[in-house]
Amino acid sequence: MSDYHTPVLLEESVSAIVTDPSGVYADATFGGGGHSAAILSRLSPEGRLIAFDRDADALANRPDDSRLTLIHNNFRFIHNFLIYEGYGDGIDGIIADLGVSSHQFDTPERGFSFRYDAALDMRMNTEGTTTAADILNTKSEKELERIFRLYGEVENSGRAARLVCAARESSPIMTTGDLEKALDGALPQFARHKALAKIYQALRIEVNQEMRSLEKFLSGAAASLRPGGRLAVITYHSLEDRMVKNFIRLGNVEGKEEKDLFGRIQAPLKALNKKPVVPSEEEIGENTRARSAKLRTAEKKEVQP
């Protein structure tokens, strides 16, 4: 499993949600199975774990454990599937690690990394129809500028979009090398890799509709938890973290304060930690991909009269 992906904040996240060894839990992002394995190790024979992953490659990491049900689908549908499994409102804990797996980054043909000259794919579900190349070659300049600015927080997003559109007039942008060449005039020499990383993040989010999936997941997770059930979410960039923070605090990802007739904020969860938990220096030293991780945990509120 470690070759596929090294789980981040493993002890902190699993300890936060597993409160009953005979309970029912969900791992919304199975990946290499690291968090799932840690949860299963704490469960009694009566415990259950429902895990999700939309990447078919992750299914090969399934352990031989009858307590585990592994569902090949997007975690945005978590509530629907938990209802189908008979646990629609009785889950004791849910965990989600929103990072891209090391396997996805390190497999050239998946197109997630500019370290390799490979096809621009970036689909987490390889059965999906839209790739990063499709977006780069079909979206308008205005749409590309929006994607780069909104999802990658690219400072010169307008210039990057213009360069992409100019380059594709000569030939389609199909590979990571094509994209880097097209963006050459927008990449500062002193921070070239950092700028590319932002572009790749933006494209990956657009390809996989990650922000919409996260919003759907958060509302589905809240609906699925029993009162007192716990949620742990590990994020890796500010867009994700802001959405999770807003949802826990206010009940929506936009950060809108909505109150009922009694002046109570309409949020189904309450935060368990005022500030996010971050990896130790030791963990970052062992796994540099953990350096931007933040863990937020919350508990489902009791039903208010």
Rosetta blueprint (number, residue, H / E / L):
1 M L
2 S L
3 D L
4 Y L
5 H L
6 T L
7 P L
8 V L
9 L L
10 L H
11 E H
12 E H
13 S H
14 V H
15 S H
16 A H
17 I H
18 V L
19 T L
20 D L
21 P L
22 S L
23 G L
24 V E
25 Y E
26 A E
27 D E
28 A L
29 T L
30 F L
31 G L
32 G L
33 G L
34 G H
35 H H
36 S H
37 A H
38 A H
39 I H
40 L H
41 S H
42 R H
43 L L
44 S L
45 P L
46 E L
47 G L
48 R E
49 L E
50 I E
51 A E
52 F E
53 D L
54 R L
55 D L
56 A H
57 D H
58 A H
59 L H
60 A H
61 N H
62 R L
63 P L
64 D L
65 D L
66 S L
67 R L
68 L E
69 T E
70 L E
71 I E
72 H L
73 N L
74 N L
75 F H
76 R H
77 F H
78 I H
79 H H
80 N H
81 F H
82 L H
83 I H
84 Y H
85 E L
86 G L
87 Y L
88 G L
89 D L
90 G L
91 I E
92 D E
93 G E
94 I E
95 I E
96 A E
97 D E
98 L L
99 G L
100 V L
101 S L
102 S H
103 H H
104 Q H
105 F H
106 D H
107 T L
108 P H
109 E H
110 R H
111 G L
112 F L
113 S L
114 F L
115 R L
116 Y L
117 D L
118 A L
119 A E
120 L L
121 D L
122 M L
123 R L
124 M L
125 N L
126 T L
127 E L
128 G L
129 T L
130 T L
131 T L
132 A H
133 A H
134 D H
135 I H
136 L H
137 N H
138 T H
139 K L
140 S L
141 E H
142 K H
143 E H
144 L H
145 E H
146 R H
147 I H
148 F H
149 R H
150 L H
151 Y H
152 G H
153 E L
154 V L
155 E L
156 N L
157 S H
158 G H
159 R H
160 A H
161 A H
162 R H
163 L H
164 V H
165 C H
166 A H
167 A H
168 R H
169 E H
170 S H
171 S L
172 P L
173 I L
174 M L
175 T E
176 T H
177 G H
178 D H
179 L H
180 E H
181 K H
182 A H
183 L L
184 D H
185 G H
186 A H
187 L L
188 P L
189 Q H
190 F H
191 A H
192 R H
193 H H
194 K H
195 A H
196 L H
197 A H
198 K H
199 I H
200 Y H
201 Q H
202 A H
203 L H
204 R H
205 I H
206 E H
207 V H
208 N H
209 Q L
210 E H
211 M H
212 R H
213 S H
214 L H
215 E H
216 K H
217 F H
218 L H
219 S H
220 G H
221 A H
222 A H
223 A H
224 S H
225 L E
226 R E
227 P E
228 G E
229 G E
230 R E
231 L E
232 A E
233 V E
234 I E
235 T E
236 Y L
237 H L
238 S H
239 L H
240 E H
241 D H
242 R H
243 M H
244 V H
245 K H
246 N H
247 F H
248 I H
249 R H
250 L H
251 G L
252 N L
253 V L
254 E L
255 G L
256 K L
257 E L
258 E L
259 K E
260 D L
261 L L
262 F L
263 G L
264 R L
265 I E
266 Q L
267 A L
268 P L
269 L E
270 K E
271 A E
272 L L
273 N L
274 K L
275 K L
276 P L
277 V E
278 V L
279 P L
280 S L
281 E H
282 E H
283 E H
284 I H
285 G H
286 E H
287 N L
288 T H
289 R H
290 A H
291 R L
292 S L
293 A L
294 K E
295 L E
296 R E
297 T E
298 A E
299 E E
300 K E
301 K L
302 E L
303 V L
304 Q L
305 P L
